[in-house]
Amino acid sequence: MRKQLLMLSALCLFLAAVSQAVVVAQPRKVLLLEREEIKMGKLADHEREANRFVQLLAHAKSMKEPTYNRIGMTPIAGNPNEVTYIYFYDSLDEWAKSQQNIEKWTNTPGPMKTFFDKINEPYDGGEDLHTSQRSLIAVYQPELSYNPRANIGTARYLSVTTLRAKPGHYGDFLKVVGMYISALKKMKSDDHFAVYEVQGGAREGLFLVLSSMPSLAEMDAMMERGKEFPKAMGDKLGEFEELVSKSMDPSDTVIYAFRPTMSHPPDEIVKADPTFWSWQMPPDNNALTASKTKQANGKRRAKP
């Protein structure tokens, strides 16, 4: 019984902690989540590398090329050398085409590659800054989501919770979430979350629960509200406990801070807080010094 109560508490905590999904107006149908582990001591170099890609996305928009948006994040609870990006698309086909376009922009001669080569030149040391990279592609599940909010422009943090349905218990897992949402409605809860089911990059039965927060004080308040859940569940609490134990593997949650210099958000998000979402990087003094030295050496060599 104690084990079941602990699992119940964990489920209530992460679901009650979700506040608002990373969405614009309505959740986009397809989510691409990329996790990268960066070499020790290389986070600053990687941030500049990531910012060059943001500049490429912004330039593509100005050139009337297809526009792709992403949110860059680093953990405040989790692996300190991890960087994670979330991209949103309207379809799997749009995601596939984005990969083709980005490959073309960075490798095929033309205006986009010329721009990319130009912004890379001052900083390109030729070093791979990653120790590992992994991606997941997932599809929005409206029936498993609850009152997702419209805009993350004023948010500063994102919680990503990974849920795993046990093999052979997919239906039980869906019932658990349905029971939880029914209890939220009974409580007239102000919680907000969006759920995506992973379609590629992991085994079947993997779900991502996304929540964003303007401050972590919101998590404190939501955990307090979570204490009302057993009462709202009423005489179905025992059935709920049993289904949680039977249908779910242990979950995990990572709390991220948004990194504007690594992000290319849609206009709706930028307009909510233009100062925060500025992706301009401060000058890289080392790179500027190296560039000036290179130019000076070239001029000296040009002398007769």
C-alpha positions, -999 to +999 in steps of 0.1 A: +000+000+000+028+024+009+044+018-026+011+025-043+007+057-023+042+068-032+034+062-069+001+080-065+019+110-049+044+111-077+017+110-104-003+138-086+029+159-082+040+159-118+006+163-133-005+189-108+028+207-115+022+212-152+011+247-158+010+257-194+021+239-226+046+252-251+020+261-277+010+290-299-028+296-300-034+258-301-008+231-297+010+223-329+005+187-339+041+175-341+069+180-317+106+173-323+127+172-291+165+171-294+187+165-265+225+172-267+251+165-242+280+190-244+316+184-236+328+196-202+338+233-203+323+238-238+289+252-229+298+288-238+313+277-272+282+256-279+259+285-271+276+306-298+274+276-322+237+273-314+232+311-319+247+309-354+219+284-363+193+308-348+208+335-371+204+311-400+167+305-392+161+343-389+179+349-422+158+323-439+127+341-428+140+374-442+148+356-475+112+343-477+124+308-472+102+284-450+102+295-413+110+271-385+108+279-349+126+264-319+129+269-282+164+263-267+167+253-230+193+242-204+184+222-172+182+237-137+175+202-124+191+175-144+224+171-164+242+204-162+259+197-196+227+191-214+211+214-240+176+206-253+156+221-282+119+218-290+107+224-325+070+224-335+054+215-368+020+211-383+027+176-397+053+149-400+058+159-436+066+195-426+092+181-402+108+160-429+109+190-453+125+211-426+154+186-424+159+188-461+158+226-462+183+229-434+206+205-451+203+225-483+210+258-466+242+246-449+256+225-477+244+236-511+260+266-528+236+296-528+227+327-508+218+307-477+250+288-476+270+320-483+253+336-452+259+305-431+296+303-440+300+341-433+286+339-398+306+307-390+340+321-401+350+340-370+342+312-346+347+280-365+373+259-347+363+227-364+357+209-331+326+188-324+313+201-291+289+172-284+294+139-266+260+126-276+228+137-294+193+121-294+160+131-308+123+122-303+094+129-326+060+130-310+024+138-318-001+159-298-028+140-279-057+164-271-077+138-253-048+133-228-042+171-224-060+195-201-067+232-208-034+240-226-025+277-225-018+298-255+015+316-252+048+311-233+061+346-240+062+355-203+074+320-191+109+313-180+109+276-172+097+244-188+091+211-171+093+180-193+079+149-177+084+115-194+057+089-188+060+053-198+031+029-203+040-006-194+038-031-223+003-046-226-012-019-204-017+009-229-055+010-223-050+010-185-026+040-189-052+059-210-078+052-183-055+065-156-050+098-174-088+100-181-096+095-144-071+122-135-085+147-159-120+140-146-108+147-111-093+180-123-126+190-138-144+182-106-119+203-087-123+231-112-085+231-113-065+258-129-039+233-141-028+233-177-008+207-196-003+193-231+007+157-237+026+143-268+029+106-277+063+096-290+062+081-325+099+077-332+132+076-313+120+055-284+100+024-276+062+025-279+042+038-250+063+069-242+046+102-235+059+137-229+040+161-206+050+197-212+045+226-188+059+261-186+060+286-157+068+323-153+084+314-119+089+283-098+066+298-072+038+284-095+050+249-088+047+255-050+011+266-055+002+237-077+017+212-053-006+226-026-036+222-050-026+186-055-035+178-019-072+182-030-068+153-055-077+123-033-109+140-021-119+148-057-112+111-068-135+099-040-144+062-040-124+057-072-091+064-054-084+027-048-090+018-085-068+047-095-040+036-073-042+001-087-042+012-123-012+035-117+008+006-102-002-018-130+001+005-160+030+029-155+068+026-153+085+052-130+084+087-146+112+113-147+111+151-149+136+176-160+131+214-153+146+237-179+153+274-182+146+290-215+177+303-234+167+331-258+201+331-275+195+295-286+159+301-296+140+312-327+104+316-313+074+326-333+064+363-334+035+358-309+060+347-282+085+375-290+059+402-288+049+391-253+084+400-239+107+413-267+136+422-243+138+386-229+135+369-262+162+388-279+187+363-294+216+388-298+248+374-283+273+396-265+306+401-283+330+372-282+362+391-274+385+361-280+370+355-314+372+391-323+408+393-313+416+362-333+398+376-363+417+409-361+450+391-357+442+370-388+434+401-408+466+419-396+487+389-405+471+388-439+480+425-445+516+420-433+520+391-457+506+412-485+534+437-482+563+434-507 
